[in-house]
Amino acid sequence: MKRLLLILLLIAGIAACRTHPSESKVTRDATMAASETVSAQPLPSADQNSVSSSMSKLLADLSPAQVDRATFPVNVENCGRTLTFQQPPQRVISLWQPPNELLLALGVEKNIIGFAGNYTDLLPNFAEAAQSIPSLGTATHWPSREVMLTQNPDLVISEGLEGFAFDPAAGYATVAELERNGVQVFSTGSICTPQQAADRGMNGVYDDLRYLGQIFGVSERAKVLITRLQQREAAISQRVAGRERVPTVFYNGGEGPLAVLTSGVWREAIVKAGGKPIFDKTVFQVGVEEFANSNAAVILVGFYPGQNPDQLITFLKKTFPDLPAVKSDRLYPIPTIETEAGIRIMDGLEKMARAIHPEAFEGQ
């Protein structure tokens, strides 16, 4: 649903819902489709370096992804189904960038025969590992039914099991069809239906790493990644703990209606960063007047490759001069990929916290 809306808006992105089981992907796709008409605006190099540096720390001194054969067979419960693995899957297709990057962080790139859904550059930390992985689709177009079945995967990883890359009307194989052909399908983010997308939290990243670690027999590496992410989350939360909550909006494109990220990982991240979400989690688009009356003190500005965040901020300043966030010039661009339920999410959380409570990070 949202993907269509974003495409119609020609702007914005992962916003609050998806046509795909996760409510926010629909908005993203629309956003990305629209953004293709805008000249690409590269991420500031210092910002990119910062993310690469944090990822280097996360991956530092990890033991190689050696399979623990003693843990097999493995049974994983996923969306009311039991997936059974006698050995690590050898022919894996992954269909969205956040799970793609989780797999690369786990070091199982040799088991992957195709990626789809990468809508921005992989970080340098992952680019070399992914060099030999073919692209089977674009950011908004997934492998066709014919391509998917002829690749003969033994596991397909997605975000959700409905619509998205499994929509037969768009020429894609359904989950049922894949299963009839002996392919197992694992949905990340605890997203089985579109309704669940609005309620999933950041813990979904930890769950995904844990389950994928079991599936590929690299649970020890997954445990280290989880611990390091949890430690960083705790450190960020501690800095903003006890501070007054600041009314915050996550704007994700559009000029009327405006796309806003209000549910799922975005809502929880705003809260953990010391913000106070303004709109209800069931809202993913608001009118100009409603946005003007939001009393937002901080506006987070999500953007995709091909979108110029400065242009988005210029629009907000021109259209909403009376908003407290505009008056105090508290509009902060954040690459949307860093706020997804993926391996980069702590970078997004820290940027949100620094935007909402800069005083908590003084001297750092």
Secondary structure as UniProt FT lines:
FT   HELIX           2..9
FT   HELIX           23..35
FT   TURN            36..37
FT   HELIX           45..59
FT   TURN            60..61
FT   HELIX           69..71
FT   STRAND          74..78
FT   TURN            79..80
FT   STRAND          81..85
FT   STRAND          92..94
FT   HELIX           97..106
FT   HELIX           109..111
FT   STRAND          112..115
FT   HELIX           124..127
FT   TURN            128..132
FT   HELIX           145..150
FT   STRAND          155..158
FT   HELIX           164..166
FT   HELIX           168..170
FT   HELIX           175..180
FT   TURN            181..182
FT   STRAND          184..187
FT   TURN            189..190
FT   HELIX           194..197
FT   TURN            198..199
FT   HELIX           203..216
FT   HELIX           219..240
FT   TURN            241..242
FT   STRAND          246..251
FT   STRAND          258..260
FT   HELIX           264..272
FT   TURN            273..274
FT   STRAND          275..277
FT   TURN            281..282
FT   STRAND          285..286
FT   HELIX           288..292
FT   STRAND          298..303
FT   TURN            305..306
FT   HELIX           309..319
FT   TURN            321..322
FT   HELIX           324..327
FT   TURN            328..329
FT   STRAND          331..335
FT   HELIX           336..339
FT   TURN            343..344
FT   HELIX           345..356
FT   HELIX           358..361
FT   TURN            362..363
//
